[in-house]
Amino acid sequence: MKNTLIILLSCLFFSFSYGQIQKIEPPFWWSGMHQKDVQLMCYGKDISTYDVQIDGVTISDVTKTENPNYLFVTIETQDVKPGTVSIDFKESGKVAFSQPYEFKIRRDNSAERKGFDSSDVMYLIMPDRFANGDPKNDSHKDTAEKADRSNPGGRHGGDIQGMIDHLDYLKDLGVTALWSTPLLEDNEPVYSYHTYAQSDFYKIDPRYGTNEDYKRLASEMHKSDMKLVMDYVTNHWGSKHWMIKDLPTKDWIHQWPEGFRRSNYRMTTQFDTNASKVDSKGCMDGWFDTTMPDMNQRNPLLLKYITQNAIWWVEYADLDGLRVDTYSYNDKDGIAKWTKAIMDEYPDFNIVGEVWMHDQAQMAYWQKDSKIGAIDHYNSYLPSVMDFTLHNAIMAMFNEDENAWDKGMIKAYDNFTNDFLYPDINNILVFAGNHDTNRINEIYNGDIDTYKMAMTLIFTTRGIPQIYYGDEIGMLGDKEKKGDGDIRRDFPGGWPGDTQNAFLAARAKNGRTNDQEAFYSFTKKVLNWRKNTPVIHTGKLLQFIPFHNVYVYFRYAEEKSVMVIINNNSKDQKLPVSRFKEGIKDFKMGTDIITDTNIDVTEDFSIPAKTSMILELK
């Protein structure tokens, strides 16, 4: 008996130490997908020395790389039924070991899932700073950085359970979509809460929860008619990613003779017909940071890997959209193929790309079917981009009271004069701030009247409005003086023991302060009105040149019309209604949904200084 046990243990040791597979990614797949083949990345010690066979499944390609620990096996899946198959790894014609692989059943109508659109309001959360629903996972044995809430740049313990616990808060606010900054594992020893330097693309960071928790978040949101948007990073991985430590191919990442070269960040070189090759390479192939190796989307194995990974998360977690980080830094042909593959799989899905540029023509280049992109025969297939030029205007114009040619509300007007450049103007993400910018309330010294003017614009103009967590309670944060941690403060009440809980109304014990309640109640009122006002979602935009720093525009469609007035003047202003007859038409009255005041729009009327109105015309 003892000898038999020794033999069994020896065989077990042999199977794990020589050729035993350590990973297959994707870890499973689905039958009935639009994509007709799947590339299985097989990883293990000298795995490439084996032959592969899968009974009942056609292997169309086997790719070996210079690293013998990898084997990329492409299988045809169009006729594969749900169930488990055996992947046999053979040596000298005999099976050395086998690995089960499962094809799951897709959800009903999975391919027809509807992505976020202009009827939605998107709420951006930094999960580590929103709410700590499970203090037991604040630190984890498998990750390097431990929780330290006293460190502004450290991990504070917010997690997926914290988001689930406060979905009622978001629904009450009027939010319909949630964008969380990345939740995949980031095992950098410092600054890992940022989670943009990911170390495992198939694993939720254990300090946020589990893959099942993420799937549960989507399920709970769907019960409340809310959508979940995943923040996806294609441009770079983390330096601690297990594949970075043992690269499949040298050109899996962009290599430099000196080891590291930072990007020059000049995204204009992507389409500048006069750009030098050295500058183009310096942008696209340069690294964001020493901890973020720059991925080479020109490598077909890598491109297939990240394409399948994105589709895997959409299918697995039942996602409603993707936000793609640093979209315009990717190899533009590679990222177009990536985007098209996802949209082919889910035709009604939505993906918004971070194209942080300061010119509308340059941003419009990146939207699907752009006439500008067509000049150099380029189509990104990206449905949505972020309106950074509007953000730039909002960060300055409400501090500009003078009636000048290029200051104040004319900046908003001028932004929208360039809407003709975009092929799908309603599919633009509009925002006053996000996790990389100074807090809007910091810019304007916590002044609620300015907040109301700025958010009136965001909530009523064309596009998809996005609000950054905590702005709705007046949270402050100065990145320039105090660093990123200051614009990513903990949401008050998200941690056990917090002395104040801003998730609760002002009337509740330790609930929102009166000032916080003023911010919240305004935001809630406008967002819940917007939710049920289709003309704001898809109506046309009619704008009038601002005079005396007063900006007037209409959202209209057939029998419906909303008149928006933003008085950025330091004095009350009287509106000559005859000038706006084109928008007012035959309407007689308007109800200001902010104050519930009825206004006769057949006669001139006044609007107080530093005030906005949203008039639902009747």
LUMBA-559449 format. One line per 5 residues: number of its first residue (from 1); their letters; for each residue x, y, z of C-alpha. Coordinates in steps of 0.5 Angstrom, whole numbers. Layout:
residues N
NUM = A = X:Y:Z | ... .
//
This chain:
residues 618
1 = MKNTL = 0:0:0 | 6:5:2 | 9:3:-5 | 3:4:-9 | 2:11:-5 .
6 = IILLS = 9:13:-7 | 8:11:-14 | 1:15:-15 | 5:21:-12 | 11:21:-16 .
11 = CLFFS = 6:21:-22 | 2:26:-20 | 8:30:-19 | 11:29:-26 | 4:31:-29 .
16 = FSYGQ = 4:38:-25 | 12:39:-26 | 13:37:-33 | 8:40:-39 | 2:40:-34 .
21 = IQKIE = -2:46:-37 | -3:52:-32 | -8:57:-36 | -12:56:-42 | -15:63:-44 .
26 = PPFWW = -21:64:-45 | -22:60:-39 | -29:58:-43 | -33:60:-49 | -40:60:-51 .
31 = SGMHQ = -44:56:-57 | -48:60:-62 | -43:66:-62 | -42:71:-68 | -35:70:-68 .
36 = KDVQL = -34:63:-71 | -27:61:-68 | -23:62:-62 | -16:63:-60 | -14:59:-54 .
41 = MCYGK = -8:61:-51 | -5:55:-47 | 1:56:-42 | 5:52:-38 | 12:49:-38 .
46 = DISTY = 15:47:-45 | 7:47:-47 | 9:48:-54 | 13:41:-55 | 6:38:-55 .
51 = DVQID = 1:36:-60 | -6:38:-59 | -12:34:-61 | -20:36:-59 | -25:30:-61 .
56 = GVTIS = -31:33:-65 | -28:40:-66 | -24:42:-72 | -17:46:-70 | -16:51:-76 .
61 = DVTKT = -9:53:-73 | -3:52:-68 | 2:58:-67 | 8:57:-63 | 12:63:-61 .
66 = ENPNY = 19:64:-59 | 17:62:-52 | 16:55:-51 | 11:56:-45 | 6:58:-50 .
71 = LFVTI = 1:55:-55 | -4:59:-59 | -9:54:-61 | -15:56:-66 | -21:52:-66 .
76 = ETQDV = -27:53:-70 | -34:54:-66 | -39:55:-71 | -42:48:-70 | -40:47:-63 .
81 = KPGTV = -46:45:-58 | -46:47:-51 | -42:42:-46 | -35:40:-45 | -30:37:-49 .
86 = SIDFK = -23:35:-48 | -17:38:-50 | -11:33:-51 | -4:34:-51 | 0:29:-54 .
91 = ESGKV = 7:27:-54 | 10:21:-59 | 2:20:-61 | 0:19:-54 | -4:23:-49 .
96 = AFSQP = 1:26:-44 | -5:30:-40 | -12:33:-42 | -15:39:-40 | -23:40:-40 .
101 = YEFKI = -26:46:-44 | -33:48:-43 | -38:51:-48 | -44:55:-45 | -51:56:-47 .
106 = RRDNS = -52:64:-48 | -57:68:-45 | -63:69:-49 | -62:75:-54 | -55:76:-52 .
111 = AERKG = -53:78:-59 | -59:83:-59 | -57:87:-52 | -58:94:-52 | -52:99:-50 .
116 = FDSSD = -53:105:-47 | -55:111:-51 | -57:119:-50 | -63:117:-46 | -59:115:-40 .
121 = VMYLI = -55:118:-35 | -48:115:-33 | -45:116:-26 | -38:115:-26 | -35:111:-20 .
126 = MPDRF = -28:110:-17 | -30:104:-13 | -24:104:-8 | -27:111:-6 | -34:110:-6 .
131 = ANGDP = -37:105:-1 | -33:99:3 | -39:94:3 | -34:88:5 | -28:90:10 .
136 = KNDSH = -26:83:10 | -23:84:3 | -19:91:4 | -13:87:4 | -11:80:0 .
141 = KDTAE = -6:75:1 | -5:75:-7 | -4:82:-8 | 2:86:-6 | -1:93:-3 .
146 = KADRS = -5:93:3 | -11:98:5 | -9:104:8 | -14:109:8 | -10:115:11 .
151 = NPGGR = -6:115:5 | -9:119:-1 | -6:115:-6 | -7:108:-2 | -12:103:-2 .
156 = HGGDI = -18:105:2 | -23:99:1 | -28:101:-3 | -31:95:-7 | -37:92:-11 .
161 = QGMID = -41:90:-5 | -41:97:-4 | -43:99:-10 | -49:94:-10 | -51:96:-3 .
166 = HLDYL = -52:103:-6 | -56:102:-12 | -62:105:-9 | -58:111:-8 | -56:112:-15 .
171 = KDLGV = -63:110:-18 | -66:115:-13 | -62:120:-16 | -64:119:-23 | -58:115:-26 .
176 = TALWS = -59:110:-31 | -52:107:-32 | -46:106:-28 | -39:107:-31 | -34:104:-26 .
181 = TPLLE = -26:105:-27 | -23:98:-28 | -24:93:-23 | -19:88:-26 | -13:86:-22 .
186 = DNEPV = -8:91:-21 | -2:88:-17 | 3:94:-17 | 6:95:-10 | 3:102:-10 .
191 = YSYHT = -2:106:-13 | -6:100:-15 | -13:103:-13 | -12:106:-20 | -13:99:-23 .
196 = YAQSD = -11:102:-30 | -4:97:-29 | -8:91:-30 | -4:84:-28 | -10:79:-30 .
201 = FYKID = -15:80:-35 | -19:75:-33 | -20:76:-26 | -23:82:-22 | -18:84:-16 .
206 = PRYGT = -20:80:-10 | -20:87:-6 | -26:89:-10 | -29:82:-10 | -30:76:-15 .
211 = NEDYK = -32:75:-22 | -38:73:-19 | -39:79:-15 | -38:83:-22 | -44:79:-25 .
216 = RLASE = -48:80:-19 | -47:87:-20 | -50:87:-27 | -56:83:-25 | -58:87:-19 .
221 = MHKSD = -57:93:-24 | -61:90:-29 | -67:89:-24 | -67:97:-23 | -67:98:-31 .
226 = MKLVM = -60:101:-30 | -54:99:-35 | -47:97:-33 | -41:100:-37 | -34:97:-36 .
231 = DYVTN = -28:101:-37 | -23:97:-41 | -16:98:-42 | -13:96:-49 | -7:101:-50 .
236 = HWGSK = -3:98:-44 | -2:93:-38 | 1:93:-32 | 8:91:-31 | 6:86:-26 .
241 = HWMIK = 2:82:-31 | 4:75:-31 | 4:75:-38 | 9:81:-38 | 13:77:-34 .
246 = DLPTK = 14:71:-39 | 12:75:-45 | 10:70:-51 | 13:74:-56 | 18:80:-56 .
251 = DWIHQ = 14:84:-60 | 8:83:-55 | 10:90:-52 | 13:96:-55 | 20:95:-54 .
256 = WPEGF = 26:101:-54 | 33:100:-54 | 34:104:-47 | 28:99:-44 | 23:105:-43 .
261 = RRSNY = 21:111:-47 | 15:115:-45 | 10:117:-50 | 10:124:-53 | 3:124:-52 .
266 = RMTTQ = 2:127:-59 | -4:124:-61 | -5:128:-67 | 1:124:-71 | -4:119:-72 .
271 = FDTNA = -7:123:-77 | -3:129:-79 | -1:128:-86 | 6:132:-85 | 8:128:-78 .
276 = SKVDS = 15:125:-78 | 15:117:-77 | 19:118:-71 | 14:122:-68 | 9:118:-70 .
281 = KGCMD = 12:112:-67 | 14:116:-60 | 7:117:-59 | 4:110:-61 | 9:106:-58 .
286 = GWFDT = 12:110:-52 | 9:108:-45 | 5:111:-41 | 9:110:-35 | 14:105:-33 .
291 = TMPDM = 9:101:-29 | 5:101:-36 | 8:97:-41 | 5:99:-48 | 2:93:-52 .
296 = NQRNP = 3:92:-59 | -4:91:-63 | 0:90:-69 | 1:83:-66 | -5:79:-69 .
301 = LLLKY = -4:74:-63 | -5:80:-58 | -10:83:-62 | -14:77:-62 | -13:76:-54 .
306 = ITQNA = -16:83:-52 | -21:82:-57 | -24:75:-54 | -23:78:-47 | -27:84:-48 .
311 = IWWVE = -33:80:-51 | -32:74:-46 | -33:80:-41 | -39:82:-44 | -42:75:-45 .
316 = YADLD = -40:73:-38 | -42:79:-34 | -48:81:-38 | -45:88:-40 | -49:94:-43 .
321 = GLRVD = -43:98:-45 | -35:99:-45 | -31:105:-44 | -24:105:-47 | -19:108:-44 .
326 = TYSYN = -14:112:-48 | -17:110:-54 | -13:114:-59 | -6:112:-57 | -7:105:-59 .
331 = DKDGI = -5:102:-66 | -11:105:-70 | -12:100:-75 | -11:95:-69 | -16:98:-65 .
336 = AKWTK = -21:99:-71 | -21:91:-72 | -22:90:-64 | -28:95:-64 | -31:92:-70 .
341 = AIMDE = -31:85:-68 | -34:87:-61 | -40:91:-65 | -41:85:-70 | -42:81:-64 .
346 = YPDFN = -47:86:-61 | -50:90:-66 | -54:95:-61 | -48:95:-56 | -44:102:-55 .
351 = IVGEV = -37:103:-54 | -35:110:-52 | -27:112:-53 | -23:116:-49 | -20:121:-54 .
356 = WMHDQ = -17:127:-50 | -16:132:-55 | -18:139:-56 | -21:140:-63 | -27:138:-65 .
361 = AQMAY = -25:135:-72 | -19:131:-69 | -24:128:-64 | -29:127:-69 | -24:123:-73 .
366 = WQKDS = -25:117:-68 | -32:116:-69 | -35:111:-73 | -36:113:-80 | -33:120:-80 .
371 = KIGAI = -32:124:-86 | -26:126:-83 | -23:119:-82 | -25:118:-89 | -20:123:-92 .
376 = DHYNS = -15:118:-90 | -19:112:-91 | -20:110:-84 | -26:108:-80 | -25:106:-73 .
381 = YLPSV = -32:103:-72 | -32:107:-65 | -40:109:-64 | -38:114:-59 | -33:119:-56 .
386 = MDFTL = -32:124:-50 | -33:131:-51 | -27:134:-48 | -28:141:-52 | -34:142:-48 .
391 = HNAIM = -31:140:-42 | -25:145:-43 | -31:150:-44 | -34:149:-38 | -28:149:-34 .
396 = AMFNE = -27:156:-35 | -33:160:-38 | -37:161:-31 | -32:165:-29 | -32:169:-35 .
401 = DENAW = -37:175:-33 | -35:180:-38 | -39:181:-45 | -33:179:-49 | -32:176:-56 .
406 = DKGMI = -29:169:-54 | -31:169:-47 | -37:166:-42 | -43:163:-46 | -40:164:-53 .
411 = KAYDN = -35:158:-51 | -41:153:-50 | -44:156:-57 | -38:155:-61 | -37:148:-58 .
416 = FTNDF = -44:146:-61 | -43:150:-68 | -38:144:-70 | -43:139:-69 | -43:138:-76 .
421 = LYPDI = -36:134:-76 | -39:128:-72 | -43:123:-76 | -47:121:-70 | -48:127:-65 .
426 = NNILV = -53:124:-60 | -48:119:-59 | -43:124:-55 | -41:123:-48 | -42:130:-45 .
431 = FAGNH = -39:131:-38 | -36:137:-33 | -31:133:-30 | -28:126:-29 | -23:122:-25 .
436 = DTNRI = -17:125:-28 | -20:133:-28 | -21:138:-22 | -27:137:-19 | -32:142:-22 .
441 = NEIYN = -34:144:-15 | -27:146:-14 | -26:150:-20 | -32:154:-18 | -31:154:-10 .
446 = GDIDT = -37:150:-8 | -42:155:-11 | -48:152:-12 | -51:157:-17 | -45:155:-22 .
451 = YKMAM = -46:148:-21 | -53:149:-23 | -51:152:-29 | -46:148:-31 | -50:141:-30 .
456 = TLIFT = -56:144:-33 | -52:145:-40 | -50:138:-39 | -56:135:-37 | -60:138:-43 .
461 = TRGIP = -55:139:-49 | -55:133:-54 | -51:127:-52 | -50:122:-46 | -49:126:-40 .
466 = QIYYG = -44:123:-35 | -43:125:-28 | -37:124:-23 | -39:121:-16 | -40:126:-11 .
471 = DEIGM = -41:132:-15 | -48:131:-14 | -47:133:-6 | -42:138:-8 | -35:134:-7 .
476 = LGDKE = -29:138:-8 | -22:136:-10 | -16:140:-13 | -11:135:-17 | -6:141:-18 .
481 = KKGDG = -5:143:-11 | -6:136:-8 | -5:131:-13 | -10:125:-16 | -12:123:-9 .
486 = DIRRD = -16:129:-7 | -20:129:-13 | -22:122:-11 | -24:123:-4 | -28:117:0 .
491 = FPGGW = -35:118:-1 | -38:120:6 | -42:115:9 | -39:109:5 | -34:106:11 .
496 = PGDTQ = -37:103:17 | -36:108:23 | -36:115:18 | -39:120:22 | -43:123:16 .
501 = NAFLA = -47:119:11 | -49:123:5 | -52:117:2 | -58:119:7 | -62:125:6 .
506 = ARAKN = -61:131:11 | -67:130:15 | -64:123:17 | -59:122:23 | -52:124:20 .
511 = GRTND = -55:125:13 | -53:130:8 | -52:137:11 | -56:142:8 | -51:144:3 .
516 = QEAFY = -50:137:0 | -58:137:0 | -58:143:-4 | -54:140:-9 | -57:133:-9 .
521 = SFTKK = -64:135:-9 | -63:140:-16 | -59:134:-19 | -64:129:-17 | -70:133:-20 .
526 = VLNWR = -67:135:-26 | -64:128:-28 | -71:124:-26 | -75:129:-30 | -70:128:-36 .
531 = KNTPV = -71:120:-35 | -78:121:-38 | -77:127:-43 | -75:124:-50 | -74:130:-53 .
536 = IHTGK = -68:131:-49 | -65:125:-51 | -66:125:-59 | -69:132:-60 | -66:137:-65 .
541 = LLQFI = -61:143:-62 | -63:150:-64 | -58:155:-61 | -58:163:-61 | -52:167:-60 .
546 = PFHNV = -51:169:-53 | -52:176:-52 | -50:179:-45 | -47:173:-43 | -54:169:-43 .
551 = YVYFR = -54:163:-47 | -61:160:-50 | -62:154:-54 | -68:149:-55 | -69:142:-56 .
556 = YAEEK = -75:140:-60 | -78:135:-64 | -85:136:-67 | -90:137:-62 | -85:138:-56 .
561 = SVMVI = -80:143:-54 | -76:145:-48 | -73:152:-48 | -66:152:-44 | -64:159:-41 .
566 = INNNS = -57:160:-38 | -56:167:-35 | -48:167:-33 | -49:175:-32 | -47:178:-26 .
571 = KDQKL = -54:182:-26 | -61:180:-28 | -63:180:-35 | -69:181:-39 | -70:176:-45 .
576 = PVSRF = -73:179:-51 | -78:173:-53 | -79:176:-60 | -72:174:-62 | -73:167:-60 .
581 = KEGIK = -80:166:-64 | -76:161:-68 | -76:156:-62 | -82:158:-58 | -86:158:-64 .
586 = DFKMG = -94:158:-62 | -92:156:-55 | -95:160:-49 | -93:158:-43 | -87:155:-40 .
591 = TDIIT = -86:151:-33 | -79:151:-30 | -78:144:-28 | -72:147:-23 | -77:152:-19 .
596 = DTNID = -84:149:-21 | -85:156:-24 | -90:158:-30 | -87:163:-34 | -91:167:-40 .
601 = VTEDF = -87:166:-46 | -91:171:-50 | -88:177:-47 | -81:179:-45 | -79:176:-38 .
606 = SIPAK = -73:176:-33 | -68:171:-31 | -64:172:-25 | -56:173:-25 | -52:167:-25 .
611 = TSMIL = -58:162:-26 | -61:157:-31 | -68:155:-33 | -71:149:-36 | -77:151:-39 .
616 = ELK = -82:145:-41 | -86:149:-47 | -94:148:-47 .
//
